[in-house]
């Protein structure tokens, strides 16, 4: 009799109960929601690191241009990377001519950043270059999360004196 009862219980306990399945689904949901938040933060930081690398690349190209041309290219709120594709002897151009200081201008890694950055803009925007005097320039860009040395999100500018909020 005991053997028959054990045999019956062994066959009736093959799957999960509804409560066990609910807790497994709850655990998977919580784990997924926590992971997605972390992944979003990592993606924002990665785009910010790329933006800072782009700024350093643009700074190097502008310094080469300045040493060769004795000034920086003139312009106001020029959208970098979309309308202009190169920095050459004439400044920002779509068809580069020798000498070329930067063959392809970098674009903001966020696809929705299409409008040029202007002062006090609090949303993602594309890189924009301004210069009204031949001795200085300003490139505005946006950080989503912030990475050292610029640890807060928002609009920043790169000038001949470095990064400024």
C-alpha positions as CSV (number, residue, x, y, z in Angstrom):
1,X,0.0,0.0,0.0
2,X,2.8,2.4,0.9
3,X,4.5,1.6,-2.4
4,X,1.4,2.4,-4.4
5,X,0.9,5.7,-2.6
6,X,4.6,6.7,-3.3
7,X,4.1,5.7,-6.9
8,X,1.0,7.8,-7.2
9,X,2.6,10.9,-5.7
10,X,5.7,10.6,-7.9
11,X,3.6,10.6,-11.0
12,X,1.3,13.5,-9.9
13,X,4.2,15.9,-9.3
14,X,5.7,16.3,-12.8
15,X,5.2,20.0,-13.6
16,X,5.3,23.4,-11.8
17,X,2.5,24.6,-9.7
18,X,0.8,27.9,-10.7
19,X,2.5,29.6,-7.7
20,X,5.9,28.3,-8.6
21,X,5.5,29.5,-12.2
22,X,4.3,32.9,-11.0
23,X,7.4,33.4,-8.8
24,X,9.7,32.3,-11.7
25,X,8.1,34.8,-14.0
26,X,8.2,37.5,-11.3
27,X,12.0,36.9,-10.8
28,X,12.6,37.1,-14.6
29,X,10.6,40.3,-14.8
30,X,12.5,42.0,-12.0
31,X,15.8,40.9,-13.3
32,X,15.0,42.1,-16.8
33,X,13.8,45.5,-15.7
34,X,16.9,46.1,-13.6
35,X,19.1,45.0,-16.4
36,X,17.5,47.3,-19.0
37,X,18.0,50.3,-16.7
38,X,21.7,49.5,-16.3
39,X,22.1,48.9,-20.1
40,X,20.5,52.3,-20.9
41,X,23.0,54.0,-18.5
42,X,25.9,52.2,-20.1
43,X,24.8,53.2,-23.6
44,X,24.5,56.8,-22.6
45,X,28.0,56.8,-21.0
46,X,29.4,55.1,-24.1
47,X,27.9,57.8,-26.4
48,X,29.3,60.5,-24.0
49,X,32.8,59.0,-24.2
50,X,32.5,59.0,-28.0
51,X,31.4,62.7,-27.9
52,X,34.5,63.6,-25.9
53,X,36.7,61.7,-28.3
54,X,35.1,63.6,-31.2
55,X,35.8,66.9,-29.5
56,X,39.4,66.0,-29.0
57,X,39.6,65.0,-32.7
58,X,38.0,68.3,-33.7
59,X,40.3,70.3,-31.4
60,X,43.4,68.7,-33.0
61,X,42.1,69.4,-36.5
62,X,41.3,73.0,-35.6
63,X,44.8,73.6,-34.1
64,X,46.4,72.2,-37.3
65,X,44.2,74.6,-39.3
66,X,45.0,77.5,-37.1
67,X,48.8,76.9,-37.3
68,X,48.6,76.7,-41.1
69,X,46.0,79.5,-41.8
70,X,46.8,81.8,-38.8
71,X,43.1,81.8,-37.8
72,X,40.2,79.5,-37.1
73,X,37.4,79.1,-39.7
74,X,34.7,81.7,-39.5
75,X,31.0,80.8,-39.1
76,X,28.1,80.8,-36.8
77,X,26.1,77.7,-35.7
78,X,27.6,75.5,-38.4
79,X,26.2,72.0,-38.1
80,X,29.3,69.7,-37.9
81,X,29.1,66.3,-39.5
82,X,25.8,66.6,-41.4
83,X,26.0,69.6,-43.8
84,X,29.8,69.8,-43.8
85,X,31.9,66.8,-44.2
86,X,35.5,68.1,-44.0
87,X,37.8,70.7,-42.6
88,X,40.2,71.8,-45.4
89,X,42.1,75.0,-46.3
90,X,38.9,76.8,-47.0
91,X,37.3,75.9,-43.7
92,X,34.2,73.7,-43.4
93,X,33.4,72.2,-46.8
94,X,31.4,69.5,-48.5
95,X,34.1,68.7,-51.1
96,X,37.5,68.8,-49.5
97,X,40.5,70.4,-51.2
98,X,44.2,70.1,-50.2
99,X,45.3,70.5,-47.5
100,X,42.7,68.5,-45.6
101,X,42.9,68.8,-41.8
102,X,40.0,66.5,-41.0
103,X,38.6,64.4,-43.9
104,X,35.3,63.4,-42.2
105,X,33.8,65.5,-39.5
106,X,32.3,63.4,-36.7
107,X,28.6,63.4,-36.0
108,X,26.8,63.0,-32.7
109,X,26.2,59.3,-32.0
110,X,22.5,59.9,-31.1
111,X,20.4,59.6,-34.3
112,X,17.8,62.1,-32.9
113,X,20.4,64.8,-32.5
114,X,19.7,66.8,-35.7
115,X,19.3,70.4,-34.6
116,X,22.5,72.4,-33.9
117,X,23.4,73.0,-30.3
118,X,22.8,76.6,-29.1
119,X,23.3,78.2,-25.8
120,X,21.2,76.8,-22.9
121,X,19.5,74.0,-24.8
122,X,18.5,71.2,-22.5
123,X,17.9,68.4,-25.0
124,X,20.2,66.3,-27.3
125,X,21.6,68.3,-30.2
126,X,24.1,67.9,-33.0
127,X,27.6,69.4,-32.8
128,X,27.7,73.0,-33.9
129,X,30.7,75.3,-34.5
130,X,30.7,79.1,-34.1
131,X,33.5,81.6,-34.5
132,X,33.2,85.3,-34.8
133,X,36.9,86.2,-34.2
134,X,39.9,84.5,-35.8
135,X,41.5,83.8,-32.4
136,X,38.8,81.6,-30.7
137,X,36.1,79.1,-31.5
138,X,33.2,77.3,-29.8
139,X,31.9,73.9,-30.5
140,X,28.7,73.1,-28.6
141,X,27.8,69.5,-27.8
142,X,25.4,67.7,-25.5
143,X,26.2,65.0,-22.8
144,X,23.4,62.6,-21.9
145,X,24.8,61.2,-18.7
146,X,28.2,62.9,-18.1
147,X,31.6,61.3,-17.9
148,X,34.8,62.7,-16.3
149,X,35.9,65.4,-16.6
150,X,32.4,66.6,-17.4
151,X,30.3,64.7,-14.8
152,X,26.9,66.2,-15.3
153,X,24.5,65.9,-18.3
154,X,23.8,69.0,-20.4
155,X,25.1,71.3,-23.1
156,X,28.9,72.1,-23.1
157,X,31.2,73.9,-25.3
158,X,34.8,73.3,-26.4
159,X,36.9,76.5,-26.9
160,X,40.6,77.2,-27.2
161,X,40.7,77.3,-23.4
162,X,39.1,73.8,-23.0
163,X,35.7,72.5,-22.0
164,X,33.2,74.8,-20.5
165,X,29.6,74.4,-19.3
